[in-house]
Amino acid sequence: MKTAKRLAFYEIAAARAQSAKTFDGKVYKLQGAVAVEHETGSIKRVADIYYDIRSVRDHNQRIMAKRRHKEEELKEVSHKSS
């Protein structure tokens, strides 16, 4: 069985990631290494919220990485091609 690749915070900034959702329900729009909170507009660095991120979505709104528990690593999600 193939293990999922860990997604580091600098890979999120460099990847095609568009948004991230945290365990407390906040949604951030990702702009490089900066995350802008959807409702309040507050700005944080991706490195500062990395351990709170539950899922990361790409520009097509498909989940590209996720974790189920806060203690787990953020892992890439592979999508089956149809």
C-alpha positions as CSV (number, residue, x, y, z in Angstrom):
1,M,0.0,0.0,0.0
2,K,1.4,3.4,-1.0
3,T,1.7,6.0,1.8
4,A,0.5,9.5,1.2
5,K,3.0,12.2,0.9
6,R,3.3,14.8,3.7
7,L,2.5,18.4,2.6
8,A,4.7,21.0,4.3
9,F,3.7,24.6,4.8
10,Y,6.1,25.9,2.1
11,E,4.7,23.4,-0.4
12,I,1.2,24.8,0.2
13,A,2.5,28.3,-0.6
14,A,4.2,27.1,-3.8
15,A,1.4,24.7,-4.9
16,R,-1.8,25.4,-6.7
17,A,-3.6,25.7,-3.4
18,Q,-6.4,28.3,-3.2
19,S,-8.0,27.9,0.2
20,A,-7.5,26.2,3.5
21,K,-10.0,25.3,6.2
22,T,-8.9,25.0,9.9
23,F,-10.2,22.8,12.7
24,D,-12.1,25.8,14.2
25,G,-14.0,26.2,11.0
26,K,-12.3,29.3,9.6
27,V,-11.6,29.5,5.8
28,Y,-8.6,31.2,4.5
29,K,-7.8,32.3,0.9
30,L,-4.2,31.4,0.2
31,Q,-2.0,33.9,-1.7
32,G,1.5,32.5,-1.7
33,A,2.8,32.4,1.9
34,V,-0.1,34.6,3.1
35,A,-3.5,33.5,4.3
36,V,-6.5,35.9,4.3
37,E,-9.4,34.9,6.6
38,H,-12.6,34.8,4.6
39,E,-15.0,36.6,6.9
40,T,-12.9,39.1,8.8
41,G,-10.1,39.7,6.3
42,S,-7.4,39.2,8.9
43,I,-4.0,38.3,7.4
44,K,-1.7,35.5,8.7
45,R,1.3,33.7,7.4
46,V,0.6,30.1,6.2
47,A,3.4,29.0,8.6
48,D,1.5,30.4,11.6
49,I,-1.8,28.5,10.8
50,Y,-0.2,25.3,9.3
51,Y,-0.8,23.1,12.4
52,D,-4.5,24.3,12.5
53,I,-5.2,23.5,8.9
54,R,-7.7,20.6,8.4
55,S,-7.9,20.6,4.6
56,V,-6.5,22.4,1.6
57,R,-8.3,23.0,-1.7
58,D,-7.1,23.8,-5.2
59,H,-8.5,26.2,-7.7
60,N,-11.1,23.6,-8.8
61,Q,-12.3,23.3,-5.2
62,R,-11.0,19.8,-5.0
63,I,-9.3,18.7,-1.8
64,M,-5.6,18.4,-2.4
65,A,-4.5,17.7,1.2
66,K,-6.2,16.9,4.5
67,R,-5.9,15.5,8.0
68,R,-8.6,14.1,10.2
69,H,-7.1,14.8,13.6
70,K,-5.0,17.8,14.7
71,E,-2.2,15.5,15.8
72,E,-1.8,13.9,12.3
73,E,0.4,15.1,9.5
74,L,-1.2,17.0,6.6
75,K,-1.2,14.5,3.7
76,E,-1.8,14.9,0.0
77,V,-4.9,13.4,-1.4
78,S,-4.7,11.5,-4.7
79,H,-7.7,11.8,-7.0
80,K,-8.7,9.0,-9.3
81,S,-8.9,10.1,-12.9
82,S,-12.1,9.3,-14.7
